[in-house]
Amino acid sequence: MEFASRLAGLWPRSQFICLTRHCSDVITSSIDASRWAMSGAGLDPDAPAQDDIAATIGAFWLASAQAMVSFSQAYAKRCHHVKHEDLRTDPEGTAERLFSFLDVPPPDVTAMPGRPAEQVRAAHPSAMTDSIDQALAALGYPEMGEHRPEYVT
């Protein structure tokens, strides 16, 4: 999102796909992934303060979501929002809407194979909940307290 406005200015006919995922799912997946390979990136699942990890991920998600909301409001006709959850639950409909926005025919879409990974329950960054809830609402998501991650990938 850091350079999106510059790109929009350089290419006035460009279109933007704004891919989002619910904050709870991002936190949960990030903490789950840290058990496998992300501890070198500062996400240590064995650290005593897992709430700090959730708060750090939540702060990053919030900054990114707020930037995306601002950009997509400034360039509303050039932006199309795609929710990760919609790709998972309705790949055909999501692809149809996306390619309609791009004004190109959609390719064949195949559902992801396999069952969703086991759910991991992550702490929520309570200090930022109001701000995160505002960004979630702007992106069309339920609030943190109303959303339960369905899967982790």
URTAKA-V731881 format. One record per helix or strand of 2 or more residues. SS is the DSSP state (A for helix, B for strand). FROM is the first residue (numbers start at 0). LEN is the number of residues. Records with the same first field share a line. If there is no record, write none. Layout:
SS->FROM-LEN + FROM-LEN
//
This chain:
A->3-7 + 22-19 + 49-25 + 75-3 + 83-6 + 90-12 + 125-13 + 143-3
B->15-5 + 78-5
//
